[in-house]
């Protein structure tokens, strides 16, 4: 039996690249379908499934489940429409040109801290493929069917089940002891974490950093999604420092310290600049085999 849904059309008054905006919130729990972007979630009001579809003048949002009203009230934030890219201006020629080309790339804000933190912790110091495998394993082992007319769609892991899990249960999913222990810490603190959703990012960051196994990289990855924090900077990421240094200096390798220094003039939009640079392309994989990009001429 098809479940009832509620929906809303959100008017568009500015450019929106919905696919680029939602990419950081997709993880393994969201996916693109012929109907739009589909994302199951666990809201404070209960499970919900959200469908977002970009139309010429509106974003159409439809939701199913006990948490449907909760997510519809926040659908504009999920679509990135609470973010204002126009508030960012710069005289840097490369970044200014990238920003002009990608005006529709926004920061979505989910308001779901636990889910964002869980994805970040499972992604700590592993490849994207390994992280996705671990997240899919958690979803299969510690989840339930998502509401709505979508066969086989599963909710993100249930915190109480994760908190009760043994280390061995997570090890079987390819999550070693260090990450497994942090996952269980997050699960035990899930209810308190969700109360951070309306807190300022700096306050949420301090609280998250107090948890064992949660460092600056994990906090930044979490807040960029849960709070739509356009200044969140993932210090400690192996690839990010090279990418930033390559695009802003032409050197193929860099350090975290260099990255932080180069991005300091862009506060409070350092995370926004990083996403623009990521969209511009990767750094050379084996040293300076390619010339400095023509962006330098802008």
Number of C-alpha atoms within 10 A of each C-alpha: 5 9 9 12 18 14 18 16 18 17 14 15 9 12 13 20 15 22 18 16 20 24 14 16 23 16 19 16 21 22 16 14 10 7 10 18 19 21 24 24 25 22 21 16 13 12 22 26 28 27 22 25 20 20 13 7 12 15 21 19 24 21 27 25 25 18 20 24 19 17 29 22 12 15 28 24 19 27 27 23 25 16 19 15 22 10 7 15 13 12 8 12 13 21 22 17 15 17 22 13 11 17 16 20 24 26 31 29 27 27 24 24 24 24 28 23 26 23 23 22 24 25 22 20 15 11 10 13 9 17 22 18 18 22 23 19 18 20 18 15 16 18 17 16 15 22 26 19 14 12 9 9 18 21 23 27 24 18 24 14 14 22 17 12 16 12 17 13 15 22 14 11 17 18 25 14 13 13 22 24 18 18 28 22 18 27 25 17 16 21 14 14 19 18 14 21 19 12 12 12 21 12 10 20 21 12 15 23 14 10 13 12 18 22 18 17 18 27 25 23 23 30 30 25 27 27 25 23 25 26 20 27 26 23 20 17 14 13 14 22 23 22 24 28 22 22 22 18 13 17 18 22 20 18 17 18 11 15 20 17 10 15 20 12 12 17 14 15 20 21 23 24 23 22 17 21 22 15 13 16 10 16 24 16 12 9 10 14 9 12 9 15 12 8 14 12 7 10
